Amino acid sequence: MITGATSGIGVAVIREFLSLYSGCYFILVSRNRKRMRERIESDSDIKDRIRYEIVETDLCDLHKSEEILEPRIREKGRVDILVNVAGGFISKPFVETEAEDFYQLVMSNMFTVFVSCRTVLPFMLNQRFGSIVNVGSVLGLRSLRDTRCSVYGSVKSAVVHLTRLLSVEYGGYNIRVNCVCPGILNPVEGAGEGSYEAYRKLNGMNHYLGEQPLKWFGSSSDVAKAIVFLAGEQSGWTTGEIMCVDGGTGL
């Protein structure tokens, strides 16, 4: 099950799973069924290979989401992997951050993780197996100059710590919980490492490269590879891990 599946990282995770595992069945959680289906149908690497269903719900609504998701999982019989990509981003100076901004960041980044984990964990406990990967942020681990993300970083820090706490609480049930913390990703959709010079010319982005050892921005695919590694059997003895995919920004 993937939340925030419509996002760039969400679609990249689908693509990465399909490249490594055959026979996967995806429950794709999105607030917009039509947009999710369009993303799949427009991607030649996905559309002819994926077995899936879309669950349209807003994870900020606990009871509605549980009522919709639980029957779908129960019908399938089990859920082996949960990837929490759903989130939101607001960048403002702290003194200009409104209470509504704070509320939106908590709900979209932290509460959605709570809802999806609370929905899925009873099934994983029953089957005594499961893997959860949350998406945090390097801003949840350290401060970056000029990002104006005090609240966002604080909320992502909570996601990181929840990951560690859940890994301890449920490790005895053969349930692993890990977290991937991306750095600053491509400001140009679909661009790669070869577009480094184009990145440098973008206003406001140049100085971020000066703070990281690898002098290019990462991609959704970079993050997806880490997520699928932590979700899958290659990392079967790994839990509570906070993996940075940030070009070294967090060093």
N, C-alpha and C positions, 0 to 999 in steps of 0.2 A: 504494500500500500504506500502510495506516495502522496503527500499533501503539497499544495502549491505546485501541482504538476504542470500547470500552464507556463510557469516561469522558464527563463532560459536554463537555469540549473535543473529544474524539474525535467524538462525535455531531454537535456543532456544525460541525466541519470537513466531515463528510459532507454536511450540509445546505447549507453554503456552496458546496462544489464543485458540487452538483446545481443550485444556483440560477444558476451562471455557465457551466457546461459541460454539453453534452449528449453522451451516448455514453460517459460514464466507466464503467469497470469497476473495482470496488473489491475488493482483497484486505484483509479486515478481520482483524487479528491480535488475539486476545483469549484470556485464560485460561479464559473461561467461554462456550462456544458458546451455551448455552441463554439466558443473560442477554443476550448480544449480539443474538440473534435477537429476543428480547422487546423490546429497545430499539428495534429497527427496526420491528417490527410495531405498536408502540404509538405511533409517530410518523407522523402523516398526511402530513407534508411529505416523508417519505422513502420509506415502504413501497411506494408504487405507482410510484416512479420509479427506484429504485436497481437496478442490476445488480451482483451481488456474490457473494462466497463468504466464508465464515468459516473461518479457520485457528485452531484451538484449540491453543495452545502457551504455555508459560512461557518467555519470552525469557531468563530467568536460566539456562536449560539450553541451552548453546551447541549441542552436537551434535544434540540432539533437534530444536531449532528449525531448524537448517540442513537436517536430513534431511526435515523436513516442508515447509519453505518453498521450498527450491530446486526441487523437482519441480513445485510449483504455478506458480512464476514461469516455469519453462522451458516448461510446457504452454501458457501464455498467449503466449509468444514474446518479451515485453519487459516492462520496468517503467519507467515514465517518472518517477514521483514517489514519494518515500518521506517520510512524515510520522511523526516519532517523538514520540508523545504519552505513551507508557507511562512511568510513574514512581511514586514513593511519597513520603510526607511523614511526618516525625517531628519534633515540636517538644519539645525538652527542654533544660534548662541543660546546658552542656558537661560539667560535672563529674558529672552524673547520666546521661550518655549511655553506654550499655553497648557493648561490642564488637559484640554482635549487632545493635544499632541501627545502628552504623556500617556493618556488613556489609550490612544490608538496604538502607540508603540508597544505597550504592555499586552494589549489584547492580540495584536497581530503576530507578535514575536514570541511571547511567553504563554499566553492563555491557549493559543492554538496547539502548542506542544503538550500542555496539560490535557486538553480535550482528547487529542489523538492517542496519547499514551494511556490515558484512563480508559479509553474505549478498547484498545487493542490488548493491553496487558492481561485482562482476565482470560482471553483466548490463549495467549502465550503461556500463562501459568497452567492452564488446563492441559496443554500439549507438552509442557515442560521443555520448551524450546522457543527461541526467538532472538531476533537481532533488531535493535533500534539504532538509527543514526540520526542525530539532530544536527541542524546547521546553525552554528553560532556565527562569530565574526572575530577577526583579529582585534577589532575595537572592543570586544568583550574581555580581552586579555591585557591590552596596553593602550596608552593614549598616543594618538598620532596628531602631529601639529596641524592646526588649521582645519580640522575635520568638522568641528562644531557638532559633535555627536555625543555629548555627555549622557543624555538620556538613552539614546539608542545603544551606546556601549554598555551602559549599566544593565539594560534589559538583556542584552546578549550575554553578559556575564552571568546573569541568573540562569540562562539556558545551559551554559557551560557547567555551572555548579549542580544544577538539577541532573545533568548527565552523570556526573560522578556519584551523586547520592543514589540514583536509581540503579547504577551498576553495582553498588554495594548491596542495596536492598534486595535485588532480584538475581544476583549472580548464582546463588544457591539453587535456583530453579532452571539453570542453563539458559538464562536470558542475558544477552550481552547488550550494553548500552554505550555508545561512543558518540563523538562529536567531531565535526569538521568545521574549522574556522577559516573561511576565505579571507584573503586580503582584498585589495582594490582590483576589480576585474576590468576587462576590456571596456573602454568607453566607446568603442566602435563595434557594433554588433557584427559578429561573424569574422572579426579580424583575428590575425594570429601574430606570432612572434615577429614575422617579417615586416609587420606594419609599425615597428618601433618608432621610426622617424615620424610617422603620421601622428602617433600618440603624443610625441614630444611637442608638437605644434598646437595641441589643443589647449585652450586657455584654462588655467587653473589646475591642470593635471601634471605639468612638468615636474614640480618639486617633489611629488610623491615618489617618483622614480629615484630621486637622489637619496631617499631614505631606505631603499631596499637593495640588497646585494645583486639580485637578478634584475637587470635594467629593462624589463618589459612587464606589461600587465598580463595577468593570467586570464584564462578563459573559463567559461562554464564547464567545458569539457575537462579541464584540469581538476576542478572541484568534483565533478561527477566521478572521475576515476578514483579519487580518494574515498568518496562515499560508498561506491560499490565494493571497493576493497574491504572497508570496515564492515560492510553489511554481509559480505559473503564468507565462504568457508576458508579463504586464504588467511583470514585473521581470526580463526576459530578460538585462539587462546588469548584474545585481546579484548579487554573491556575497561571502561572508564577512561579510555584514551581521548585526548584532545589533540587532534591533528591539524596543524596549521598548513594551509595551502596559500601562501602569501608572498612568494618570492623572497622570503627571508625578512620581511618587514617586522615580524615579531621578535627578531633576535636582539 
